[in-house]
Every structure is written in C-alpha cells, then in structure tokens.
Amino acid sequence: MSSTRVLVADANSADGTAEIVLGFRDRLNVNVIRGGVPSVGRNLGAAQAESVYVLFLDADIELAHPSLVRRAVELAQRKQLHCVTTNILCRDGSWIDKLLYLGNDAFQYLSRFHHPFATGMFMLFDVKKFRQLRGFHEQVLFAEDYLLTQQVDRTRFGIVRGGVYTTNRRFQKMGHLRVGWLFVKTAINYWNQNYFLRDHKYWQT
C-alpha cells in the first residue's frame, strides 16, 4: 500500500540496491536510509517509525502469502502481543537446508514456553515495547534478534501461520555443521550476553 512506509537500510551496497528501491517510489512510500550491521540498520529505521508496529524483514525474504503482514498485525492487535514472527521456509534449498529451517521453526514454537525466539527475517514489533527494550543491541555481533526477542514476555509473543521464504545462502557460505553448531551454542548461551558480544565471524563469511 502506498500509505505504508518502507525504509530500506543500505550498508553501502554496490549492486544497485538503492537505485532499485527508489524505482518503486511512484507506487510505494519507500526510502533508503543509512545501514550498517543489521542491528544498526534496524534501529535507524525503527527510530523513524510513527506507527504502532514496525516490521523487520531481511533483504532476501519473500512473503509466502500476500496476507501474511495483515494477519500478523491482526494477531498482535487481537492478543495485544509485543512481538510476532512466522515460520521460515527454504523453497529452493536441499533437504538438509529445509530440515534445518524446520528445526528453527520448531524451536520458535518451543520457545513460547521459556524465552521467545524470533529471527530478524520476519519480526513484527510493538513500537512502544521495542523502544522500552532499547531496540537491538548495537555492540552485539551475532544473533542480536534472539537477544532482543528473549526479553519479550512469552505470553506477549506470537507466531502467525504462513511463513516467509529465504535462501540457503548462509549454509552455502558457512556450511551446515557450522551454522547448526552456532545455533545450538546460541540457545545454550541465551543467558550469557558476553557470548553475543564475541565475534563469531558470522558476517565475514
């Protein structure tokens, strides 16, 4: 919708991202802002939000259904949720890629019984709560999305059905074993902020 504000945080990309984004200005209320590591770009965008909710999406995400965002907002409104996520799907990946994302989705559902877990691939946040939590920790070098969402009360966290498609790019660059091991270590160290502050070489690969 042209009334929906879209902000794209661009970290000096050299692939024409900014030009492509601005090419939609005749149809969308879209603009390009300064980016950086994900936490910085997301915080800069959220700082400009004047709406009740802000939706964070990764660059390589495709909605699995056109009604997904509307249903996420409706779920948040109906149950007065602070954070809503969805399932992560890998349409074109191998069976191993799909299995690992299935594990990610299962962990999201299980996290509702302890500390909520959502990825920045799709994260709808109540703006007031987001600012109360001071947004994404900008010194964190890995899993800043997990660190933020685990601070949400489990009764104010929801998962909307539908899902978003992502690529297997991370698995191709890092390997399945390394990504899986990082995921396990992150879950084990949910209480240890120093773990998140260490450089796990996630963005250098």
PASEBA-1860 file (N, C-alpha, C; in nm, 3 decimals):
! residues 205
1> MSSTRVLV> 0.084/-0.119/0.000/0.000/0.000/0.000/0.088/0.125/0.000 ~ 0.045/0.227/-0.071/0.125/0.349/-0.080/0.130/0.423/0.053 ~ 0.034/0.395/0.144/0.033/0.462/0.273/0.128/0.397/0.373 ~ 0.177/0.276/0.342/0.269/0.205/0.429/0.411/0.253/0.403 ~ 0.478/0.296/0.508/0.614/0.348/0.492/0.714/0.234/0.492 ~ 0.799/0.230/0.392/0.901/0.127/0.379/1.038/0.194/0.383 ~ 1.123/0.148/0.475/1.258/0.201/0.487/1.357/0.088/0.462 ~ 1.447/0.109/0.369/1.549/0.009/0.336/1.684/0.059/0.385
9> ADANSADG> 1.741/-0.014/0.481/1.872/0.022/0.535/1.979/-0.037/0.444 ~ 2.056/0.049/0.380/2.156/0.006/0.283/2.296/0.035/0.336 ~ 2.375/-0.071/0.349/2.511/-0.057/0.404/2.612/-0.044/0.290 ~ 2.597/0.064/0.213/2.691/0.093/0.104/2.703/-0.022/0.004 ~ 2.590/-0.082/-0.032/2.593/-0.191/-0.129/2.637/-0.141/-0.265 ~ 2.698/-0.231/-0.342/2.749/-0.193/-0.473/2.673/-0.263/-0.585 ~ 2.555/-0.314/-0.555/2.479/-0.390/-0.654/2.356/-0.315/-0.705 ~ 2.349/-0.183/-0.679/2.237/-0.104/-0.729/2.113/-0.111/-0.644
17> TAEIVLGF> 2.126/-0.160/-0.520/2.010/-0.173/-0.433/1.935/-0.042/-0.416 ~ 2.007/0.065/-0.387/1.942/0.195/-0.363/1.863/0.241/-0.485 ~ 1.921/0.227/-0.602/1.854/0.270/-0.725/1.728/0.186/-0.751 ~ 1.738/0.055/-0.727/1.622/-0.032/-0.746/1.509/0.006/-0.651 ~ 1.545/0.028/-0.524/1.445/0.066/-0.424/1.374/0.194/-0.463 ~ 1.451/0.295/-0.500/1.392/0.425/-0.533/1.309/0.419/-0.661 ~ 1.327/0.315/-0.739/1.246/0.297/-0.859/1.102/0.263/-0.829 ~ 1.072/0.232/-0.703/0.935/0.199/-0.663/0.862/0.318/-0.600
25> RDRLNVNV> 0.924/0.434/-0.599/0.866/0.549/-0.529/0.737/0.598/-0.592 ~ 0.712/0.561/-0.717/0.585/0.601/-0.779/0.469/0.515/-0.732 ~ 0.501/0.404/-0.663/0.397/0.312/-0.613/0.398/0.294/-0.463 ~ 0.513/0.316/-0.401/0.527/0.293/-0.258/0.588/0.415/-0.188 ~ 0.555/0.429/-0.061/0.619/0.530/0.023/0.749/0.470/0.075 ~ 0.851/0.469/-0.010/0.974/0.397/0.020/1.093/0.491/0.014 ~ 1.190/0.465/0.099/1.311/0.546/0.100/1.428/0.461/0.146 ~ 1.548/0.506/0.114/1.671/0.437/0.153/1.737/0.516/0.265
33> IRGGVPSV> 1.775/0.446/0.372/1.844/0.510/0.483/1.979/0.444/0.503 ~ 2.062/0.506/0.582/2.195/0.451/0.611/2.182/0.320/0.689 ~ 2.262/0.222/0.650/2.260/0.094/0.718/2.387/0.070/0.797 ~ 2.428/-0.054/0.804/2.544/-0.094/0.882/2.527/-0.241/0.912 ~ 2.580/-0.288/1.024/2.546/-0.424/1.066/2.396/-0.426/1.093 ~ 2.331/-0.544/1.088/2.184/-0.547/1.097/2.124/-0.470/1.213 ~ 2.182/-0.479/1.331/2.123/-0.410/1.447/2.121/-0.260/1.427 ~ 2.225/-0.205/1.366/2.232/-0.060/1.343/2.128/-0.017/1.241
41> GRNLGAAQ> 2.121/-0.086/1.128/2.024/-0.051/1.026/1.882/-0.062/1.075 ~ 1.851/-0.165/1.150/1.716/-0.184/1.202/1.680/-0.074/1.302 ~ 1.773/-0.041/1.389/1.746/0.065/1.487/1.726/0.200/1.420 ~ 1.803/0.229/1.315/1.787/0.355/1.245/1.650/0.364/1.179 ~ 1.605/0.253/1.123/1.473/0.252/1.063/1.363/0.265/1.166 ~ 1.374/0.190/1.276/1.272/0.193/1.380/1.262/0.329/1.445 ~ 1.374/0.403/1.450/1.373/0.536/1.510/1.283/0.632/1.433 ~ 1.257/0.601/1.307/1.172/0.687/1.225/1.026/0.641/1.223
49> AESVYVLF> 0.998/0.530/1.290/0.862/0.475/1.289/0.765/0.564/1.365 ~ 0.653/0.593/1.302/0.546/0.670/1.365/0.420/0.586/1.380 ~ 0.431/0.458/1.349/0.318/0.366/1.354/0.317/0.290/1.487 ~ 0.213/0.212/1.507/0.201/0.131/1.628/0.298/0.013/1.623 ~ 0.314/-0.043/1.504/0.401/-0.159/1.487/0.509/-0.128/1.383 ~ 0.622/-0.197/1.397/0.728/-0.190/1.297/0.763/-0.334/1.258 ~ 0.777/-0.356/1.128/0.808/-0.490/1.078/0.950/-0.493/1.024 ~ 1.031/-0.584/1.076/1.168/-0.602/1.029/1.172/-0.722/0.934
57> LDADIELA> 1.231/-0.700/0.816/1.248/-0.806/0.717/1.392/-0.807/0.669 ~ 1.447/-0.925/0.645/1.579/-0.933/0.584/1.566/-0.909/0.434 ~ 1.678/-0.876/0.371/1.677/-0.839/0.230/1.638/-0.954/0.137 ~ 1.670/-1.077/0.176/1.644/-1.191/0.087/1.514/-1.264/0.119 ~ 1.421/-1.194/0.184/1.296/-1.256/0.227/1.186/-1.232/0.125 ~ 1.104/-1.336/0.104/0.985/-1.326/0.018/0.866/-1.380/0.097 ~ 0.758/-1.304/0.103/0.640/-1.349/0.177/0.578/-1.469/0.107 ~ 0.541/-1.571/0.184/0.480/-1.691/0.126/0.335/-1.668/0.089
65> HPSLVRRA> 0.273/-1.565/0.147/0.133/-1.533/0.115/0.113/-1.383/0.128 ~ 0.039/-1.320/0.036/0.022/-1.175/0.041/-0.051/-1.122/0.164 ~ -0.122/-1.209/0.236/-0.195/-1.164/0.354/-0.115/-1.177/0.483 ~ 0.011/-1.220/0.473/0.089/-1.251/0.593/0.104/-1.130/0.686 ~ 0.141/-1.015/0.631/0.162/-0.898/0.716/0.032/-0.855/0.782 ~ -0.077/-0.854/0.705/-0.207/-0.816/0.763/-0.244/-0.909/0.877 ~ -0.226/-1.040/0.857/-0.262/-1.136/0.961/-0.172/-1.124/1.083 ~ -0.045/-1.089/1.062/0.046/-1.069/1.175/0.000/-0.950/1.259
73> VELAQRKQ> -0.038/-0.842/1.193/-0.087/-0.724/1.266/-0.216/-0.756/1.339 ~ -0.306/-0.826/1.273/-0.434/-0.862/1.336/-0.412/-0.949/1.458 ~ -0.317/-1.043/1.449/-0.286/-1.129/1.564/-0.231/-1.046/1.679 ~ -0.139/-0.954/1.648/-0.082/-0.867/1.751/-0.189/-0.782/1.817 ~ -0.280/-0.730/1.739/-0.387/-0.646/1.794/-0.484/-0.727/1.878 ~ -0.522/-0.843/1.827/-0.623/-0.925/1.895/-0.573/-0.976/2.030 ~ -0.446/-1.015/2.036/-0.392/-1.073/2.159/-0.300/-0.978/2.234 ~ -0.292/-0.853/2.186/-0.207/-0.750/2.249/-0.064/-0.801/2.267
81> LHCVTTNI> -0.007/-0.848/2.156/0.127/-0.905/2.157/0.232/-0.797/2.135 ~ 0.349/-0.821/2.188/0.462/-0.730/2.169/0.548/-0.769/2.049 ~ 0.548/-0.898/2.015/0.631/-0.944/1.904/0.563/-1.061/1.835 ~ 0.564/-1.057/1.701/0.505/-1.165/1.621/0.605/-1.205/1.514 ~ 0.625/-1.336/1.498/0.711/-1.386/1.391/0.633/-1.489/1.311 ~ 0.701/-1.557/1.221/0.637/-1.660/1.139/0.738/-1.770/1.108 ~ 0.694/-1.871/1.037/0.782/-1.981/1.000/0.879/-1.938/0.891 ~ 0.998/-1.996/0.893/1.099/-1.969/0.792/1.107/-2.089/0.698
89> LCRDGSWI> 1.090/-2.065/0.569/1.087/-2.171/0.469/1.202/-2.153/0.371 ~ 1.253/-2.264/0.319/1.361/-2.259/0.220/1.312/-2.334/0.097 ~ 1.254/-2.262/0.005/1.185/-2.323/-0.109/1.281/-2.396/-0.204 ~ 1.396/-2.335/-0.232/1.485/-2.389/-0.334/1.607/-2.461/-0.278 ~ 1.612/-2.481/-0.147/1.728/-2.545/-0.087/1.722/-2.697/-0.093 ~ 1.828/-2.759/-0.044/1.833/-2.905/-0.038/1.749/-2.955/0.079 ~ 1.736/-3.085/0.090/1.657/-3.141/0.201/1.722/-3.109/0.335 ~ 1.856/-3.095/0.337/1.924/-3.060/0.461/1.890/-2.915/0.500
97> DKLLYLGN> 1.891/-2.824/0.401/1.854/-2.685/0.426/1.714/-2.679/0.486 ~ 1.622/-2.749/0.423/1.482/-2.746/0.467/1.467/-2.806/0.606 ~ 1.544/-2.911/0.633/1.538/-2.975/0.765/1.588/-2.881/0.874 ~ 1.696/-2.807/0.846/1.749/-2.714/0.945/1.652/-2.599/0.972 ~ 1.588/-2.549/0.868/1.489/-2.443/0.889/1.366/-2.498/0.961 ~ 1.332/-2.624/0.937/1.222/-2.686/1.011/1.257/-2.693/1.159 ~ 1.384/-2.722/1.189/1.429/-2.721/1.328/1.420/-2.582/1.389 ~ 1.454/-2.481/1.311/1.441/-2.342/1.355/1.297/-2.310/1.391
105> DAFQYLSR> 1.203/-2.353/1.305/1.061/-2.327/1.329/1.012/-2.399/1.455 ~ 1.058/-2.524/1.472/1.019/-2.600/1.591/1.069/-2.531/1.718 ~ 1.192/-2.480/1.712/1.250/-2.411/1.827/1.170/-2.286/1.859 ~ 1.123/-2.216/1.756/1.041/-2.097/1.779/0.915/-2.133/1.858 ~ 0.849/-2.241/1.818/0.727/-2.281/1.889/0.759/-2.322/2.033 ~ 0.866/-2.398/2.053/0.903/-2.441/2.187/0.944/-2.323/2.275 ~ 1.000/-2.220/2.213/1.048/-2.105/2.290/0.935/-2.031/2.360 ~ 0.813/-2.052/2.315/0.699/-1.983/2.379/0.676/-2.033/2.522
113> FHHPFATG> 0.739/-2.145/2.558/0.726/-2.197/2.694/0.839/-2.149/2.785 ~ 0.937/-2.076/2.728/1.051/-2.032/2.808/1.086/-1.888/2.774 ~ 1.181/-1.868/2.682/1.216/-1.734/2.635/1.191/-1.729/2.485 ~ 1.106/-1.637/2.438/1.072/-1.631/2.295/1.194/-1.617/2.206 ~ 1.181/-1.678/2.089/1.289/-1.672/1.989/1.229/-1.638/1.853 ~ 1.279/-1.533/1.793/1.239/-1.497/1.656/1.363/-1.448/1.583 ~ 1.365/-1.468/1.452/1.476/-1.419/1.373/1.437/-1.288/1.306 ~ 1.539/-1.210/1.271/1.514/-1.083/1.203/1.463/-1.099/1.063
121> MFMLFDVK> 1.449/-1.223/1.015/1.393/-1.245/0.882/1.250/-1.191/0.873 ~ 1.174/-1.210/0.982/1.038/-1.155/0.991/1.008/-1.132/1.138 ~ 1.000/-1.007/1.176/0.979/-0.974/1.317/0.892/-0.849/1.327 ~ 0.767/-0.868/1.364/0.676/-0.756/1.386/0.682/-0.718/1.533 ~ 0.712/-0.590/1.561/0.731/-0.547/1.699/0.638/-0.431/1.732 ~ 0.581/-0.434/1.851/0.511/-0.318/1.905/0.617/-0.210/1.928 ~ 0.598/-0.093/1.867/0.700/0.011/1.870/0.729/0.057/2.012 ~ 0.626/0.074/2.094/0.649/0.118/2.232/0.734/0.018/2.308
129> KFRQLRGF> 0.704/-0.111/2.291/0.781/-0.214/2.360/0.923/-0.220/2.305 ~ 0.937/-0.206/2.174/1.069/-0.208/2.112/1.157/-0.098/2.172 ~ 1.101/0.020/2.187/1.179/0.132/2.242/1.203/0.115/2.392 ~ 1.109/0.054/2.460/1.127/0.026/2.603/1.245/-0.069/2.624 ~ 1.260/-0.165/2.531/1.372/-0.260/2.538/1.501/-0.203/2.479 ~ 1.493/-0.079/2.430/1.607/-0.007/2.372/1.655/-0.069/2.242 ~ 1.567/-0.137/2.173/1.598/-0.187/2.041/1.704/-0.295/2.039 ~ 1.766/-0.311/1.922/1.871/-0.412/1.905/2.001/-0.361/1.966
137> HEQVLFAE> 2.070/-0.448/2.035/2.197/-0.415/2.096/2.301/-0.397/1.985 ~ 2.351/-0.275/1.965/2.437/-0.246/1.851/2.580/-0.294/1.867 ~ 2.619/-0.336/1.987/2.753/-0.391/2.006/2.755/-0.543/1.990 ~ 2.637/-0.601/1.978/2.628/-0.746/1.962/2.664/-0.783/1.819 ~ 2.748/-0.882/1.803/2.799/-0.919/1.671/2.733/-1.044/1.614 ~ 2.640/-1.103/1.689/2.578/-1.227/1.643/2.445/-1.247/1.715 ~ 2.342/-1.287/1.642/2.212/-1.322/1.698/2.150/-1.209/1.780 ~ 2.164/-1.087/1.731/2.105/-0.972/1.800/1.952/-0.983/1.804
145> DYLLTQQV> 1.893/-1.053/1.706/1.748/-1.071/1.705/1.704/-1.162/1.819 ~ 1.779/-1.271/1.841/1.747/-1.362/1.950/1.764/-1.293/2.086 ~ 1.870/-1.215/2.099/1.897/-1.145/2.225/1.783/-1.050/2.260 ~ 1.726/-0.985/2.159/1.615/-0.892/2.183/1.485/-0.965/2.214 ~ 1.449/-1.062/2.133/1.318/-1.124/2.150/1.307/-1.207/2.276 ~ 1.419/-1.257/2.328/1.408/-1.335/2.451/1.371/-1.248/2.572 ~ 1.376/-1.116/2.554/1.334/-1.025/2.660/1.183/-1.002/2.661 ~ 1.116/-1.050/2.556/0.971/-1.035/2.548/0.904/-1.139/2.636
153> DRTRFGIV> 0.801/-1.100/2.708/0.725/-1.194/2.789/0.665/-1.300/2.698 ~ 0.677/-1.426/2.736/0.630/-1.534/2.649/0.480/-1.528/2.621 ~ 0.404/-1.464/2.711/0.260/-1.450/2.688/0.227/-1.339/2.590 ~ 0.328/-1.259/2.554/0.307/-1.148/2.459/0.381/-1.173/2.327 ~ 0.409/-1.300/2.301/0.482/-1.342/2.181/0.394/-1.435/2.100 ~ 0.390/-1.414/1.968/0.305/-1.498/1.885/0.372/-1.538/1.755 ~ 0.319/-1.644/1.695/0.369/-1.693/1.566/0.249/-1.702/1.472 ~ 0.257/-1.632/1.361/0.148/-1.632/1.265/0.176/-1.737/1.158
161> RGGVYTTN> 0.075/-1.810/1.119/0.093/-1.914/1.018/0.117/-1.851/0.881 ~ 0.183/-1.925/0.797/0.208/-1.877/0.662/0.354/-1.895/0.626 ~ 0.439/-1.809/0.680/0.582/-1.823/0.659/0.639/-1.727/0.557 ~ 0.771/-1.720/0.557/0.845/-1.643/0.457/0.952/-1.733/0.397 ~ 0.981/-1.709/0.270/1.085/-1.784/0.202/1.219/-1.713/0.218 ~ 1.321/-1.790/0.245/1.457/-1.738/0.247/1.545/-1.826/0.159 ~ 1.669/-1.790/0.145/1.760/-1.868/0.063/1.849/-1.956/0.151 ~ 1.926/-2.040/0.087/2.023/-2.123/0.160/2.164/-2.063/0.153
169> RRFQKMGH> 2.169/-1.932/0.126/2.297/-1.863/0.109/2.390/-1.882/0.228 ~ 2.337/-1.871/0.349/2.421/-1.883/0.468/2.480/-2.022/0.481 ~ 2.401/-2.124/0.450/2.451/-2.261/0.456/2.562/-2.283/0.353 ~ 2.544/-2.225/0.235/2.645/-2.241/0.131/2.777/-2.176/0.169 ~ 2.769/-2.062/0.237/2.891/-1.990/0.273/2.960/-2.049/0.395 ~ 2.881/-2.092/0.493/2.939/-2.135/0.620/2.940/-2.286/0.639 ~ 2.854/-2.356/0.569/2.842/-2.500/0.588/2.734/-2.532/0.690 ~ 2.668/-2.646/0.670/2.557/-2.684/0.756/2.600/-2.709/0.901
177> LRVGWLFV> 2.712/-2.777/0.918/2.756/-2.812/1.053/2.788/-2.687/1.135 ~ 2.856/-2.590/1.073/2.893/-2.470/1.147/2.770/-2.389/1.185 ~ 2.677/-2.373/1.090/2.555/-2.297/1.120/2.475/-2.367/1.229 ~ 2.462/-2.500/1.217/2.387/-2.575/1.318/2.450/-2.566/1.456 ~ 2.585/-2.573/1.460/2.656/-2.566/1.588/2.641/-2.427/1.650 ~ 2.647/-2.322/1.569/2.626/-2.186/1.620/2.487/-2.171/1.678 ~ 2.388/-2.231/1.612/2.250/-2.225/1.660/2.238/-2.292/1.797 ~ 2.298/-2.409/1.811/2.292/-2.482/1.938/2.362/-2.403/2.049
185> KTAINYWN> 2.482/-2.351/2.020/2.556/-2.275/2.121/2.481/-2.150/2.162 ~ 2.413/-2.086/2.067/2.337/-1.966/2.098/2.222/-1.999/2.192 ~ 2.153/-2.109/2.166/2.043/-2.150/2.253/2.093/-2.181/2.394 ~ 2.209/-2.244/2.404/2.265/-2.279/2.534/2.308/-2.154/2.611 ~ 2.358/-2.054/2.538/2.412/-1.933/2.600/2.312/-1.818/2.604 ~ 2.182/-1.848/2.602/2.080/-1.743/2.598/2.095/-1.645/2.714 ~ 2.151/-1.690/2.824/2.163/-1.607/2.946/2.292/-1.526/2.948 ~ 2.386/-1.558/2.858/2.522/-1.506/2.865/2.543/-1.397/2.759
193> QNYFLRDH> 2.529/-1.271/2.795/2.542/-1.163/2.699/2.683/-1.154/2.642 ~ 2.784/-1.193/2.719/2.921/-1.190/2.669/2.939/-1.279/2.546 ~ 2.861/-1.387/2.539/2.867/-1.475/2.423/2.826/-1.399/2.297 ~ 2.724/-1.317/2.306/2.674/-1.244/2.191/2.767/-1.129/2.152 ~ 2.846/-1.082/2.247/2.938/-0.973/2.220/3.067/-1.020/2.151 ~ 3.092/-1.151/2.153/3.211/-1.204/2.087/3.190/-1.211/1.936 ~ 3.297/-1.203/1.861/3.291/-1.209/1.716/3.294/-1.355/1.671 ~ 3.182/-1.401/1.619/3.173/-1.540/1.572/3.196/-1.551/1.421
201> KYWQT> 3.247/-1.442/1.361/3.279/-1.438/1.218/3.156/-1.467/1.132 ~ 3.039/-1.433/1.183/2.915/-1.465/1.111/2.899/-1.376/0.989 ~ 2.934/-1.248/1.002/2.914/-1.154/0.891/3.036/-1.143/0.800 ~ 3.145/-1.210/0.834/3.263/-1.203/0.750/3.265/-1.314/0.644 ~ 3.166/-1.403/0.652/3.164/-1.517/0.559/3.068/-1.491/0.446
END
